[in-house]
Amino acid sequence: MPRYVIERDFPGAGSLPAEEIGAISAKSNDVLSRMPELQWDHSYVTDDKIFCVYVAPDADSIRRHAEEGGFPANAIREVAHTIDPTTGGR
C-alpha cells in the first residue's frame, strides 16, 4: 500500500505543551479507529508545521481523515522512494 507524507500548517506547533500534542494524537486515533484502511506511522513536529507519515490506499482517504478530525492537510505527497545512509553504499 502507498505511503504518504502530509504537510499540516500548524502555527506554534513546536511550542505546544505535551497535553495539547496528546490531545491532537488522541483525536487522530479516534478518527483512525473508524478508518481501518489508514495507518499512521509517525509525525514530526516543527515550529509551525506537523509532517505526518501515513500508509493509505489513496490521498482521498487521507483528506477524509483530515476533514473528520478537523486537521489541516495542506499538502499530501505520495512517497516514491525511501533513502537512508545505506542507499549510497559504503
Beta strands, then each sheet from edge to edge (+ up, - down):
strand 1: 3-9
strand 2: 39-45
strand 3: 49-55
strand 4: 75-78
sheet 1: 2+ 3- 1+ 4-
end
